[in-house]
Amino acid sequence: MLRKSILFFYVAAILCAGCAHKAAMYQKASGLSEGVSGHAYNAHDVSLLRASFGMGAGGGGGDADKVFAAARFVAVRHKLEIVEPSSGLPKSIEALVAFCGTIQCEVLSSSVTNETAILSPSGNIAARVAPQDLNKFLDFVGKQGKIAQHSTESEDRTAAVIDVEAKLKNQTEFRDSLRRMLAKPGVSVADLLQIQEKLAEAQAELDSEATQRKILANETEKVYVEIAFHAEQHMVSRGAFVSVGEALRDFGSVLGDSLAALITAVAAILPWLIVIVPGLWFLFRAIRRFRERRRAAKAVTQAT
């Protein structure tokens, strides 16, 4: 009997996933769900919620419409490119990291590439900033150099948040029902093991969904900012004899390359010369002997 009860609760938990999903949406529509202030639903979500709970397209509404306009979860990303003198680039990155610690800001990554013979200095910073401190952060970034580019992206994550919250609610109720069954007296060892197995699975699933909800909260409650620093390039005017100077500087390298090519060609031909030269010598000698024999034979013929 107890095994049937466990199976009943497990199947009921699966079948009620859609009900819990609607319940979570209804709570948001009624203003009962927490942590949704400062967001807004889109038109598709509004029509879906109204259709789910029998609301008309233009009514059923008053208070719910206000909540619809304040229950949207959006992930916002800013990407900036800063141009400044190469000498001050590392200090600007250090100053920006230090400033991030004075506000509600979390530095996710930072890197600096030093100047080399073929690379200009550069740097990157990625951070998450609370919306109320975003303007302060961007103002400080603008003071570090010239903003060459600033782009903004946004992604609506409302559906994902509602889905995860519904799964959390459903999985929590299922786990609590298993705990209540586990606390009942007279449970056999076999049933006890089965309940504990299902309870471990439910808790693992609950922890996974809770982690996913934290990730979504981090994406929607903070603004992702990525900043790329580039060194300022100075244009230098070319004089009349600049090309001559560059040619003289390149003379040594061009001469060396030519000599290297010649040596490579000789090294490639030399093994064939060892074979070809003796062969040609024997060929010419054989031809000469043949001609001498013909002359001698001709002379004998004329003498007779």
C-alpha positions as CSV (number, residue, x, y, z in Angstrom):
1,M,0.0,0.0,0.0
2,L,2.8,2.4,0.9
3,R,4.6,1.7,-2.4
4,K,1.4,2.6,-4.2
5,S,1.3,5.8,-2.2
6,I,4.8,6.7,-3.2
7,L,4.0,6.0,-6.8
8,F,0.9,8.1,-6.6
9,F,2.8,11.1,-5.2
10,Y,5.5,10.7,-7.8
11,V,3.0,10.6,-10.7
12,A,1.0,13.4,-9.2
13,A,4.1,15.5,-9.0
14,I,4.8,15.0,-12.7
15,L,1.2,15.6,-13.7
16,C,1.0,18.8,-11.6
17,A,4.0,20.4,-13.2
18,G,1.7,22.2,-15.6
19,C,-0.6,23.1,-12.7
20,A,2.3,24.5,-10.7
21,H,3.5,26.4,-13.7
22,K,0.1,28.0,-14.1
23,A,0.0,28.6,-10.3
24,A,3.2,30.5,-10.4
25,M,2.0,32.6,-13.3
26,Y,-1.2,33.3,-11.5
27,Q,0.7,34.3,-8.4
28,K,2.6,36.8,-10.5
29,A,-0.6,38.0,-12.1
30,S,-2.1,38.5,-8.6
31,G,0.9,40.1,-7.1
32,L,1.5,37.3,-4.6
33,S,5.0,36.2,-5.9
34,E,8.1,37.8,-4.4
35,G,11.0,39.3,-6.1
36,V,9.3,40.6,-9.2
37,S,9.4,44.3,-8.6
38,G,11.1,46.4,-11.2
39,H,10.3,44.1,-14.1
40,A,7.5,43.9,-16.7
41,Y,5.8,41.2,-18.8
42,N,5.7,41.4,-22.6
43,A,2.5,41.3,-24.6
44,H,2.7,37.6,-25.3
45,D,3.1,36.7,-21.6
46,V,0.0,38.9,-20.8
47,S,-2.2,37.2,-23.4
48,L,-0.9,33.8,-22.2
49,L,-1.7,34.5,-18.6
50,R,-5.1,35.9,-19.4
51,A,-6.0,32.8,-21.6
52,S,-4.8,30.5,-18.8
53,F,-7.1,32.0,-16.2
54,G,-10.1,32.9,-18.4
55,M,-9.4,36.6,-18.5
56,G,-10.7,38.6,-21.5
57,A,-8.4,40.4,-23.8
58,G,-9.5,43.7,-22.4
59,G,-10.6,43.0,-18.9
60,G,-10.6,40.9,-15.9
61,G,-8.0,43.1,-15.0
62,G,-7.3,46.2,-13.1
63,D,-4.8,45.1,-10.4
64,A,-3.5,42.2,-12.5
65,D,-2.6,44.5,-15.4
66,K,-0.5,46.6,-13.1
67,V,1.4,43.5,-12.0
68,F,1.8,42.4,-15.6
69,A,3.6,45.6,-16.3
70,A,6.0,45.0,-13.3
71,A,7.0,41.3,-13.7
72,R,9.5,41.0,-16.5
73,F,13.0,39.5,-16.1
74,V,15.5,40.9,-18.6
75,A,19.2,40.2,-18.9
76,V,21.0,43.4,-20.0
77,R,24.6,43.5,-21.4
78,H,26.8,46.5,-22.2
79,K,29.9,46.4,-24.4
80,L,32.3,49.3,-24.5
81,E,35.6,50.0,-26.3
82,I,37.9,52.5,-24.7
83,V,40.8,54.2,-26.5
84,E,43.6,55.9,-24.5
85,P,47.4,56.4,-24.5
86,S,49.3,53.1,-24.1
87,S,51.2,54.4,-21.1
88,G,48.1,54.8,-19.0
89,L,46.3,51.7,-20.0
90,P,47.4,49.4,-17.1
91,K,46.7,52.1,-14.5
92,S,43.2,52.6,-15.9
93,I,42.4,48.9,-15.6
94,E,43.7,48.8,-12.0
95,A,41.7,52.0,-11.2
96,L,38.5,50.4,-12.7
97,V,38.9,47.2,-10.7
98,A,39.5,49.2,-7.5
99,F,36.4,51.4,-8.2
100,C,34.3,48.3,-8.7
101,G,35.0,47.3,-5.1
102,T,33.5,50.6,-3.8
103,I,30.0,49.9,-5.4
104,Q,27.8,46.9,-5.9
105,C,30.0,45.5,-8.6
106,E,31.6,42.1,-9.2
107,V,34.7,41.7,-11.4
108,L,34.3,38.5,-13.4
109,S,37.6,38.7,-15.3
110,S,40.4,41.1,-16.2
111,S,43.5,40.9,-18.4
112,V,46.3,43.1,-19.7
113,T,48.4,42.6,-22.8
114,N,51.7,44.4,-22.7
115,E,53.3,46.1,-25.7
116,T,55.6,44.0,-27.9
117,A,57.3,44.4,-31.2
118,I,54.2,43.2,-33.1
119,L,51.4,43.9,-30.6
120,S,50.0,47.1,-29.1
121,P,49.0,47.1,-25.5
122,S,45.4,46.2,-24.7
123,G,43.2,45.0,-21.9
124,N,39.7,43.6,-21.0
125,I,37.4,43.7,-18.0
126,A,34.1,41.9,-17.5
127,A,31.9,42.7,-14.5
128,R,28.4,42.6,-13.2
129,V,27.0,45.8,-11.8
130,A,23.8,46.5,-9.8
131,P,21.4,48.6,-11.9
132,Q,21.4,51.5,-9.3
133,D,25.2,51.8,-9.6
134,L,25.4,51.3,-13.4
135,N,25.6,55.0,-14.2
136,K,28.3,55.6,-11.7
137,F,30.3,52.7,-13.2
138,L,29.9,53.9,-16.8
139,D,30.8,57.5,-15.8
140,F,34.0,56.3,-14.2
141,V,34.8,54.2,-17.3
142,G,34.3,57.3,-19.5
143,K,36.9,59.2,-17.5
144,Q,39.6,56.6,-18.3
145,G,39.7,57.4,-22.0
146,K,37.6,58.0,-25.1
147,I,34.6,55.8,-25.6
148,A,35.0,54.6,-29.2
149,Q,32.0,52.3,-29.1
150,H,29.1,51.5,-26.7
151,S,26.5,48.8,-27.6
152,T,23.7,47.4,-25.5
153,E,21.9,44.1,-25.7
154,S,19.0,42.7,-23.8
155,E,17.4,39.2,-23.6
156,D,14.0,38.5,-22.1
157,R,14.4,35.6,-19.6
158,T,10.9,35.8,-18.1
159,A,9.8,32.4,-19.4
160,A,12.9,30.7,-18.1
161,V,12.4,32.3,-14.6
162,I,8.7,31.3,-14.4
163,D,9.5,27.8,-15.5
164,V,12.3,27.3,-12.9
165,E,10.1,28.8,-10.1
166,A,7.3,26.5,-11.0
167,K,9.6,23.5,-10.9
168,L,11.0,24.6,-7.6
169,K,7.6,24.9,-6.1
170,N,6.5,21.5,-7.5
171,Q,9.7,19.7,-6.4
172,T,9.6,21.2,-2.9
173,E,6.0,20.0,-2.4
174,F,7.0,16.5,-3.6
175,R,10.1,16.4,-1.3
176,D,8.0,17.5,1.7
177,S,5.4,14.8,1.0
178,L,8.1,12.2,0.9
179,R,9.5,13.5,4.3
180,R,6.0,13.2,5.8
181,M,5.7,9.7,4.5
182,L,9.1,8.9,5.9
183,A,8.0,10.1,9.4
184,K,4.9,7.9,9.5
185,P,5.1,5.0,12.0
186,G,5.1,1.4,10.9
187,V,7.1,1.9,7.6
188,S,8.8,-1.3,6.5
189,V,12.5,-1.5,5.7
190,A,11.8,-2.0,2.0
191,D,9.4,1.0,1.8
192,L,11.8,3.1,3.9
193,L,14.7,2.4,1.4
194,Q,12.4,3.3,-1.5
195,I,11.2,6.5,0.1
196,Q,14.8,7.5,0.9
197,E,15.9,6.8,-2.7
198,K,13.1,9.0,-4.1
199,L,13.8,11.6,-1.5
200,A,17.5,11.8,-2.5
201,E,16.5,12.2,-6.2
202,A,13.9,14.9,-5.4
203,Q,16.5,16.8,-3.3
204,A,19.1,16.5,-6.0
205,E,16.7,17.9,-8.6
206,L,15.6,20.6,-6.2
207,D,19.3,21.7,-5.7
208,S,19.8,21.7,-9.4
209,E,16.8,24.0,-10.0
210,A,17.8,26.2,-7.1
211,T,21.3,26.7,-8.7
212,Q,19.7,27.5,-12.1
213,R,17.4,30.1,-10.4
214,K,20.5,31.7,-8.8
215,I,22.1,31.9,-12.2
216,L,19.0,33.5,-13.7
217,A,18.8,35.9,-10.8
218,N,22.4,36.9,-11.3
219,E,21.8,37.5,-15.0
220,T,18.6,39.5,-14.6
221,E,19.2,41.4,-11.3
222,K,22.7,42.7,-12.4
223,V,23.9,44.2,-15.6
224,Y,26.8,42.6,-17.4
225,V,29.4,45.0,-18.6
226,E,32.4,44.1,-20.9
227,I,35.1,46.7,-21.5
228,A,37.9,46.4,-24.1
229,F,40.8,48.9,-23.8
230,H,42.9,49.7,-26.8
231,A,46.0,51.9,-27.1
232,E,45.7,55.1,-29.1
233,Q,47.4,55.0,-32.5
234,H,49.3,58.1,-33.5
235,M,49.7,59.0,-37.2
236,V,53.2,60.1,-38.1
237,S,53.8,62.1,-41.3
238,R,56.3,60.6,-43.8
239,G,59.2,62.7,-45.0
240,A,60.6,62.8,-48.5
241,F,63.5,60.3,-47.9
242,V,61.6,58.0,-45.5
243,S,61.4,55.3,-48.2
244,V,65.2,55.6,-48.9
245,G,65.9,55.1,-45.2
246,E,63.6,52.1,-45.0
247,A,65.3,50.6,-48.0
248,L,68.8,51.1,-46.4
249,R,67.5,49.5,-43.2
250,D,66.2,46.5,-45.2
251,F,69.3,46.1,-47.3
252,G,71.0,43.7,-44.9
253,S,68.0,41.5,-44.5
254,V,67.3,41.4,-48.3
255,L,70.9,40.5,-49.0
256,G,70.8,37.8,-46.4
257,D,67.6,36.4,-47.8
258,S,69.2,36.3,-51.3
259,L,72.3,34.5,-50.1
260,A,70.2,32.0,-48.2
261,A,68.2,31.3,-51.3
262,L,71.4,30.8,-53.4
263,I,72.9,28.5,-50.8
264,T,69.6,26.5,-50.7
265,A,69.7,26.2,-54.5
266,V,73.3,25.0,-54.6
267,A,72.6,22.5,-51.8
268,A,69.7,21.2,-53.9
269,I,71.7,20.9,-57.2
270,L,75.0,19.6,-55.7
271,P,74.0,15.9,-55.3
272,W,72.8,15.8,-58.9
273,L,76.1,17.4,-60.1
274,I,78.1,14.5,-58.5
275,V,76.2,12.1,-60.8
276,I,75.7,14.2,-63.9
277,V,79.3,15.6,-64.3
278,P,81.1,12.2,-64.4
279,G,78.4,10.9,-66.6
280,L,78.9,13.7,-69.1
281,W,82.7,13.2,-69.0
282,F,82.4,9.6,-69.8
283,L,79.9,10.4,-72.6
284,F,82.2,13.0,-74.2
285,R,85.2,10.6,-74.0
286,A,83.3,7.8,-75.6
287,I,82.2,10.1,-78.4
288,R,85.8,11.3,-79.0
289,R,87.1,7.7,-79.1
290,F,84.3,6.8,-81.6
291,R,85.3,9.7,-83.8
292,E,89.0,8.8,-83.7
293,R,88.2,5.2,-84.7
294,R,86.1,6.4,-87.6
295,R,89.0,8.6,-88.8
296,A,91.5,5.8,-88.5
297,A,89.2,3.5,-90.4
298,K,88.7,6.1,-93.1
299,A,92.4,6.7,-93.4
300,V,93.1,3.0,-93.8
301,T,90.4,2.8,-96.5
302,Q,91.9,5.6,-98.4
303,A,95.4,4.2,-98.2
304,T,94.2,0.9,-99.8
